[in-house]
Amino acid sequence: MSSIVLMRILESAPDRYDAGMRVLSLGAVPRAHRAVAAAAVWRPGVRVLEIGCGTGALTELLVDAGAELVAFDQNPEMIDRARKRLDGSANDRVTFQDSTAAEMDRYTQQSFDAVAAGLCFSEMSASERAYVLRQVYRVLKDGGRLVICDEVEPTSHWQKIVHLAVRIPAGLLTWVITGTTTRALVDPCGELRRAGFRICSEERSWLGTLAVIAAERAT
Ligand SMILES: C[S@@+](CC[C@H](N)C(=O)[O-])C[C@H]1O[C@@H](n2cnc3c(N)ncnc32)[C@H](O)[C@@H]1O
C-alpha cells in the first residue's frame, strides 16, 4: 500500500522489477494484472494496445488470454526484458514498440478493441494523461474498452492517514534515489468520464490504494 511509489526505484533494475513488485505489493499487483487481462480480453483475437508494458508481466497475461497485442514502453531496458519474456510461441501475437505515449497519434483511429495500462498513468502528469486519454478514445473502436490498474488515493479518512504515513517517506526515498516520483491518482473515474468513457467497474484493494478500473468508450 502506497509504498508502490518505490516501483520507480525498481524500474532502474528491470531484472528485479517483477519480484520486487510482488514483494512490495504482497501479491496485490499480480492479482490486479490478472483482473485487467480478464476484463480487456473478453474473447480470443481481441486487438489490444498496451501502454507502458514495462517488463511484460501484464503483456504475458493478455497474450495468454488470447489477445493480438501492440505493447509499447518508453524505457528500452524494460522493453528488452518484455521481449525476452514473451520470446517463444506467443511471439507472432505481440508487437513491441520502443515508444512514448506522446507518440500515440501514430495509431490508426478506431483500430483497437481494448487498451490496457498497468501502473502507468500514475507516472504521467495530469496534462499528459489528458492527452493519452484523448488518444485512447480515438484509437478505440465504438464500445471498445479501457482497462487500467493503478495506484489511487484512498477515499476513507483512516486509509488516507495510513496512506500518507507510508507514502511520504517512500516518496522522498524514491525522489532521492531516482529524481522522479509517481502521483497516486486522485479521481481516476472522473478523468475517464471527462474523456468520454463510461465506467463499467472499479475494484479497489490494498487498503483502497490499488484500483482496477474497466471503462467503455461511449459513442
Ligand atoms: C511501474 S511500470 C509498470 C509496468 C507494467 N505495465 C506493469 O504493470 O508491470 C510503468 C511503466 O510505464 C512506462 N511509462 C511511463 N510513462 C510512459 C509514457 N509516457 N510512455 C510510455 N511508457 C511510459 C515506464 O517506462 C514503465 O516501464
Ligand as a Chemical Component Dictionary entry (heavy atoms), coordinates in Angstrom:
data_LIG
# 
_chem_comp.id                   LIG 
_chem_comp.type                 NON-POLYMER 
_chem_comp.pdbx_formal_charge   0 
_chem_comp.three_letter_code    LIG 
# 
loop_
_chem_comp_atom.comp_id 
_chem_comp_atom.atom_id 
_chem_comp_atom.alt_atom_id 
_chem_comp_atom.type_symbol 
_chem_comp_atom.charge 
_chem_comp_atom.model_Cartn_x 
_chem_comp_atom.model_Cartn_y 
_chem_comp_atom.model_Cartn_z 
_chem_comp_atom.pdbx_ordinal 
LIG C1  C1  C 0  5.529 0.891  -12.959 1  
LIG S1  S1  S 1  5.909 0.370  -14.556 2  
LIG C2  C2  C 0  4.611 -0.770 -14.883 3  
LIG C3  C3  C 0  4.946 -1.739 -15.954 4  
LIG C4  C4  C 0  3.826 -2.698 -16.337 5  
LIG N1  N1  N 0  2.760 -2.004 -17.015 6  
LIG C5  C5  C 0  3.300 -3.430 -15.146 7  
LIG O1  O1  O 0  2.131 -3.230 -14.782 8  
LIG O2  O2  O -1 4.060 -4.215 -14.560 9  
LIG C6  C6  C 0  5.437 1.739  -15.535 10 
LIG C7  C7  C 0  5.943 1.644  -16.946 11 
LIG O3  O3  O 0  5.323 2.674  -17.697 12 
LIG C8  C8  C 0  6.299 3.235  -18.556 13 
LIG N2  N2  N 0  5.863 4.586  -18.887 14 
LIG C9  C9  C 0  5.611 5.599  -18.017 15 
LIG N3  N3  N 0  5.226 6.692  -18.683 16 
LIG C10 C10 C 0  5.247 6.372  -20.001 17 
LIG C11 C11 C 0  4.966 7.101  -21.188 18 
LIG N4  N4  N 0  4.609 8.373  -21.132 19 
LIG N5  N5  N 0  5.112 6.470  -22.382 20 
LIG C12 C12 C 0  5.494 5.161  -22.416 21 
LIG N6  N6  N 0  5.778 4.427  -21.326 22 
LIG C13 C13 C 0  5.657 5.031  -20.122 23 
LIG C14 C14 C 0  7.586 3.169  -17.781 24 
LIG O4  O4  O 0  8.714 3.219  -18.634 25 
LIG C15 C15 C 0  7.454 1.836  -17.071 26 
LIG O5  O5  O 0  8.016 0.776  -17.797 27 
# 
loop_
_chem_comp_bond.comp_id 
_chem_comp_bond.atom_id_1 
_chem_comp_bond.atom_id_2 
_chem_comp_bond.value_order 
_chem_comp_bond.pdbx_ordinal 
LIG C1  S1  SING 1  
LIG S1  C2  SING 2  
LIG S1  C6  SING 3  
LIG C2  C3  SING 4  
LIG C3  C4  SING 5  
LIG C4  N1  SING 6  
LIG C4  C5  SING 7  
LIG C5  O1  DOUB 8  
LIG C5  O2  SING 9  
LIG C6  C7  SING 10 
LIG C7  O3  SING 11 
LIG C7  C15 SING 12 
LIG O3  C8  SING 13 
LIG C8  N2  SING 14 
LIG C8  C14 SING 15 
LIG N2  C9  SING 16 
LIG N2  C13 SING 17 
LIG C9  N3  DOUB 18 
LIG N3  C10 SING 19 
LIG C10 C11 SING 20 
LIG C10 C13 DOUB 21 
LIG C11 N4  SING 22 
LIG C11 N5  DOUB 23 
LIG N5  C12 SING 24 
LIG C12 N6  DOUB 25 
LIG N6  C13 SING 26 
LIG C14 O4  SING 27 
LIG C14 C15 SING 28 
LIG C15 O5  SING 29 
# 
